[in-house]
Amino acid sequence: MSPQLNTTTINSFLGQFSGTIPTGENAVIIWDGAGFHTSKALDVPKNITLVQLPAYSPVLNPIEYL
């Protein structure tokens, strides 16, 4: 757990998550356009594919209704 959420924290998460993916497999993460999700400093491991939701898409991301 981290007291803040930023690019450094996301990079740490991606690195740790990458290590849990079996060899030869790929994980897909679907997430929103938060700044730390789109940073140029993001270090995405080769066995993880990121899919960004389109902006203002409540049908795909129900949290936007809140």
C-alpha positions as CSV (number, residue, x, y, z in Angstrom):
1,M,0.0,0.0,0.0
2,S,1.2,3.5,-0.8
3,P,0.2,6.8,0.7
4,Q,0.1,8.4,-2.8
5,L,-0.7,7.4,-6.3
6,N,1.7,8.6,-9.0
7,T,3.8,7.4,-11.9
8,T,6.5,6.0,-9.6
9,T,3.9,4.0,-7.7
10,I,2.2,2.7,-10.9
11,N,5.7,1.7,-12.3
12,S,6.3,-0.3,-9.1
13,F,2.9,-1.9,-9.4
14,L,3.4,-2.9,-13.0
15,G,6.8,-4.4,-12.3
16,Q,5.5,-6.5,-9.4
17,F,2.4,-7.5,-11.4
18,S,4.5,-8.4,-14.4
19,G,6.4,-10.9,-12.2
20,T,3.2,-12.8,-11.4
21,I,2.3,-13.4,-15.1
22,P,3.3,-16.9,-16.3
23,T,6.0,-17.1,-19.0
24,G,4.6,-16.8,-22.5
25,E,1.4,-15.1,-21.3
26,N,0.3,-11.5,-21.5
27,A,-2.0,-9.5,-19.2
28,V,-4.3,-6.7,-20.3
29,I,-5.1,-3.8,-18.0
30,I,-8.1,-1.6,-18.9
31,W,-7.9,1.8,-17.2
32,D,-9.0,5.4,-17.4
33,G,-6.9,8.4,-18.5
34,A,-5.6,9.5,-15.1
35,G,-2.4,11.5,-15.4
36,F,-0.3,8.7,-13.9
37,H,-1.9,6.2,-16.3
38,T,-0.7,8.2,-19.4
39,S,2.6,9.6,-18.2
40,K,5.5,9.4,-20.7
41,A,7.6,8.1,-17.8
42,L,5.4,5.0,-17.5
43,D,7.5,1.8,-17.7
44,V,5.3,-0.9,-19.1
45,P,6.7,-4.4,-19.1
46,K,6.5,-6.4,-22.3
47,N,4.1,-8.9,-20.9
48,I,1.5,-6.3,-20.1
49,T,-0.8,-4.5,-22.6
50,L,-2.5,-1.3,-21.5
51,V,-5.9,-0.3,-22.9
52,Q,-7.1,3.2,-22.1
53,L,-10.8,3.9,-21.9
54,P,-12.1,6.7,-24.1
55,A,-12.8,10.0,-22.2
56,Y,-16.3,10.4,-20.8
57,S,-17.4,6.8,-21.4
58,P,-19.8,6.0,-18.6
59,V,-21.1,2.9,-20.5
60,L,-17.6,1.4,-20.3
61,N,-16.6,2.9,-16.9
62,P,-19.6,3.0,-14.5
63,I,-17.7,5.1,-11.9
64,E,-18.2,8.1,-14.2
65,Y,-21.9,8.2,-13.2
66,L,-20.8,9.3,-9.7
